[in-house]
Amino acid sequence: MGKNVDILYAEDDERTARMVKDSLEEHEFQVRVVYDGVRAWDVFRYNPPDLLLVDLEIPGKDGLELVECVRKINERVPIIFYSSHMDVAKELEAIKLGADDCIRKGVPVEFLIAKLNNIYRRVVRDDGNHQVYFLSEMTKFNAVAGLLTMDGQMILLKTMDARLLHLLCVKMHEVAGYEYLIRGLWGNFEYKEKGNALRKGIIKLKKILEPDTSLFLSNTFGEGYVLSSSEF
């Protein structure tokens, strides 16, 4: 990474905060821990980090309130939710407010570290734009513009295709559940009504991504879909 990445970590559980801090600092991160949302907001304003890692249920300002405040003054810093309290509605609200990723507590620490490294590299490689997802060495996706670039060729995706890819990018290497995807695309969860449309969207997206053989868009039966890369 070239330097120790500075993480501001908002977490009210001291034991969890200590464990995560110790694990991350063993892998070239520098971690500043704050235990409530008000303190996190104060620290962020006067000494912004390279990455903001935040639990959802923190006192003072909760995670969603904190993200909303941060995005009003800083559009570039990556924001990652790390919480055991995320449901689909809160996850989609976090993405709408400007979060870059939502990781559930309990995943292996190696997965958390890989995700943080990947997110930080996105910012470094694209002049600070946290909304550009590097899916592989040959493919990147600008979620704001809906622009997919594959091996130098630019493809402007249709609105629904771009929204679907964005939802999958946020959950890269994790299962993007049916409810998460359907609510994210249409605003409500009616699987019987929208399930077939979702399948068609996935098939279309697979075809678009097909030239990049390092990318995989697969179905997890009964759960949802996973976008992954052999380069992760």
WODATA-V122664 format. One record per pair of residues at least 24 apart in sequence whose ideal C-beta (glycine too) atoms are under 6 Angstrom apart, sorted by the first residue. I is the first residue (numbers start at 1). J is the second residue. Records with the same first field share a line. If there is no record, write none. Layout:
# WODATA-V122664
I: J / J
This chain:
# WODATA-V122664
1: 28
4: 28 / 30
5: 29 / 50 / 120
6: 30 / 49 / 50
7: 31 / 49 / 51 / 53
8: 32 / 49 / 52
9: 33 / 53
10: 34 / 40 / 54 / 58
11: 55
12: 58 / 59
23: 109
27: 113
36: 60
37: 61 / 66
40: 66
41: 69
51: 78
52: 77 / 79
53: 80 / 82
54: 81
55: 83
56: 83 / 85
57: 85
67: 97 / 98 / 99
68: 97
71: 98
76: 128 / 130
78: 119 / 123 / 130
88: 179 / 180 / 183
92: 183 / 184
95: 170
100: 130
101: 170
133: 169
135: 215 / 229
136: 212 / 214 / 215 / 229 / 231
138: 212
139: 212
141: 165
150: 211 / 212
164: 201
168: 227
172: 227
173: 228 / 232
175: 220 / 223 / 224 / 226
176: 224 / 225
177: 223 / 224
178: 224
